[in-house]
């Protein structure tokens, strides 16, 4: 797979997302509970000096939590509830991520500028800059509570957050994820939960300037309506536009069954040429999309499939050239 230096953000085709980014200039920082893996932020807790941390207790008919559950709720849940995550990657050509995070290739991909994190909209309310950090993928997903505590058993909050926000199960390694994590307290209207151990189900949107965006890649199955909507806003900021397409492969394995490539709209004569391409035409057997790859013909009868399909082919040609009143002969 090609190596990229930019950070990319996969986005769905939901109108809430499209309008949020391109019209309202807002982007979501997702709470830990909102991530797609229910085991993430839910590592195994190790207590080296406790014989049975999973032992539940009962007092006068009331069930009380085990040591493990008490620590998990009071220390971990309460530490992560007030932070949001902007998940990024350096893998823009991942077939699986286009499927998962861009709603089956119907969404789009943001390419962020190299120093996007320096923009004012990404800074804390006091003007501090946040660092985009690479996620560490581990085969043993656990937290050693005692190694994260001082001699009196008090947990180091900053050390815990570093461990839990930037560590993930090895099965997700192919995503090559990077994260910008920031507290919701950067938002002027934010009010923390009274009981911090409960999960916050609100959606938190931060200001997002399109000056942070270098390019937008349309999904292979994205609707014409959404392409037009996004392209209209991008032209105001000189944001480059690309079209992704899918390359078939007969082999059914992670490395080769379905891959993705992209092509600049500059390879199309007019942006309207991009809009008339049907989704099925963006699923191909070979990585060829440029107009320069096309074989020029002088008349429609030269098409090898014209004879016997005249009506269908003439109609298709008219759809691709709506300004023509008749087929050139």
PyMOL commands that set and color helices and strands:
alter all, ss='L'
color gray80, all
select helices_A, chain A and resi 15-22+32-34+67-80+95-101+116-118+120-122+145-148+157-165+170-175+184-186+210-212+224-237+265-267+271-275+279-282+291-293+300-302+310-320
alter helices_A, ss='H'
color red, helices_A
select strands_A, chain A and resi 7-11+26-28+44-46+57-59+62-64+83-89+108-112+133-134+136-138+142-144+167-169+177-183+205-207+213-218+240-247+259-264+283-284
alter strands_A, ss='S'
color yellow, strands_A
deselect
rebuild
show_as cartoon
